[in-house]
């Protein structure tokens, strides 16, 4: 599954962030490395909930997640915490049919779009990929070794 490959590369990158730089960020408006990792893990869970509900119409106000207000401890602990949510998400994907990908619509009128389930899955993967690139850029700016992700 492509989602497993995206995550494998993300984990390889996240594990390469030196501990002394985990709270580094390029400016006050940016996320720290730790916040970026949590953001990716939490966003996947939120996206999964949106897919299950076929959109955001059933949500009101802030979307509370189990990641909210949980202090960051380490990459390992964050991955362990996210593991059951990740497993639920990948199981959901495995059960989809090609017909589902084309015919199920996800209503994100709140974000001004309605897309097919297949398109939404690509958006989720793209979201993680963008943040992988951001962390790579952070590491370049910090002048630390970056892992070779294109193995």
C-alpha positions as CSV (number, residue, x, y, z in Angstrom):
1,X,0.0,0.0,0.0
2,X,1.2,3.5,-0.9
3,X,0.1,4.8,2.5
4,X,2.5,2.4,4.2
5,X,5.3,3.6,2.0
6,X,4.6,7.3,2.8
7,X,4.6,6.5,6.5
8,X,7.8,4.4,6.3
9,X,9.6,7.4,4.8
10,X,8.1,9.8,7.3
11,X,9.2,7.7,10.2
12,X,12.7,7.4,8.7
13,X,12.8,11.2,8.6
14,X,11.3,11.8,12.0
15,X,13.7,9.4,13.7
16,X,16.6,11.3,12.2
17,X,15.7,14.6,13.9
18,X,18.3,15.2,16.5
19,X,16.7,15.3,20.0
20,X,18.3,18.7,20.7
21,X,16.4,20.1,17.6
22,X,13.0,18.5,18.2
23,X,11.6,21.9,19.4
24,X,13.3,23.9,16.6
25,X,11.3,26.0,14.2
26,X,12.3,28.5,11.6
27,X,10.2,31.4,12.9
28,X,7.5,32.2,15.5
29,X,4.7,31.4,13.1
30,X,5.9,27.9,12.2
31,X,5.4,24.6,13.9
32,X,8.3,22.9,15.7
33,X,9.6,19.6,14.5
34,X,7.7,17.9,17.3
35,X,4.5,19.8,16.4
36,X,4.8,18.8,12.8
37,X,5.0,15.1,13.6
38,X,2.0,15.3,15.9
39,X,0.2,17.4,13.3
40,X,0.7,14.7,10.6
41,X,-0.5,11.9,13.0
42,X,-3.4,13.9,14.3
43,X,-4.5,15.1,10.8
44,X,-4.6,11.5,9.5
45,X,-7.0,10.6,12.3
46,X,-9.2,13.7,11.6
47,X,-9.2,12.9,7.9
48,X,-10.3,9.3,8.7
49,X,-13.2,10.6,10.8
50,X,-14.2,12.9,7.9
51,X,-14.1,10.0,5.4
52,X,-16.2,7.8,7.7
53,X,-18.8,10.6,8.0
54,X,-18.6,11.3,4.2
55,X,-17.8,14.9,5.0
56,X,-17.7,17.6,7.7
57,X,-21.4,18.4,7.8
58,X,-21.9,16.2,10.9
59,X,-19.2,18.0,12.9
60,X,-19.8,21.2,14.7
61,X,-17.2,23.5,16.1
62,X,-13.7,22.2,16.9
63,X,-12.9,18.6,16.2
64,X,-11.5,17.1,19.4
65,X,-9.1,14.3,19.0
66,X,-7.2,12.0,21.4
67,X,-4.1,14.0,20.4
68,X,-5.5,17.3,21.8
69,X,-3.6,18.5,24.9
70,X,-1.3,15.5,25.0
71,X,2.3,16.6,25.7
72,X,4.9,15.5,23.2
73,X,7.4,13.0,24.7
74,X,9.3,11.3,21.9
75,X,8.9,10.2,18.3
76,X,8.6,6.6,19.5
77,X,5.9,7.4,22.0
78,X,3.9,9.5,19.5
79,X,4.0,6.6,17.0
80,X,3.0,4.1,19.6
81,X,0.1,6.4,20.7
82,X,-1.0,6.8,17.1
83,X,-0.7,3.1,16.2
84,X,-4.3,2.0,16.8
85,X,-5.6,5.0,14.9
86,X,-3.2,4.3,12.0
87,X,-4.3,0.6,12.0
88,X,-8.0,1.6,11.9
89,X,-7.2,4.0,9.0
90,X,-5.2,1.4,6.9
91,X,-7.9,-1.2,7.6
92,X,-10.5,1.2,6.3
93,X,-8.5,1.7,3.1
94,X,-8.0,-2.0,2.5
95,X,-11.7,-2.6,2.6
96,X,-12.5,0.0,-0.1
97,X,-13.4,-1.1,-3.6
98,X,-12.4,0.7,-6.8
99,X,-16.1,1.7,-7.2
100,X,-15.9,3.4,-3.7
101,X,-13.0,5.4,-4.8
102,X,-14.9,6.9,-7.8
103,X,-18.5,7.0,-6.5
104,X,-18.3,7.9,-2.8
105,X,-18.4,11.7,-2.4
106,X,-16.8,13.5,0.6
107,X,-18.6,16.8,1.3
108,X,-16.1,19.4,2.5
109,X,-18.4,22.4,1.7
110,X,-16.8,24.0,4.8
111,X,-13.6,24.1,2.7
112,X,-15.5,24.8,-0.5
113,X,-15.2,21.5,-2.2
114,X,-16.8,18.1,-2.7
115,X,-14.5,15.4,-3.9
116,X,-14.5,11.7,-4.5
117,X,-13.1,9.4,-1.9
118,X,-10.2,8.5,-4.2
119,X,-9.3,12.2,-4.5
120,X,-9.5,12.7,-0.7
121,X,-7.1,9.8,-0.1
122,X,-4.6,11.4,-2.5
123,X,-5.0,14.7,-0.5
124,X,-4.3,12.9,2.7
125,X,-1.1,11.4,1.2
126,X,-0.1,14.7,-0.2
127,X,-0.6,16.4,3.2
128,X,1.9,14.0,4.8
129,X,4.3,14.4,1.8
130,X,4.3,18.2,2.1
131,X,5.2,18.0,5.8
132,X,7.9,15.5,5.1
133,X,9.4,18.1,2.7
134,X,9.1,20.8,5.4
135,X,10.9,18.7,7.9
136,X,13.7,18.0,5.4
137,X,13.9,21.8,4.8
138,X,14.1,22.4,8.6
139,X,16.9,19.9,8.9
140,X,18.8,21.6,6.0
141,X,18.4,24.9,7.7
142,X,19.6,23.4,11.0
143,X,22.6,22.1,9.1
144,X,22.1,18.5,10.4
145,X,22.3,15.3,8.5
146,X,19.2,14.3,6.6
147,X,18.3,10.7,5.9
148,X,18.2,9.4,2.3
149,X,14.5,9.0,1.8
150,X,14.7,8.0,-1.9
151,X,15.9,4.5,-1.3
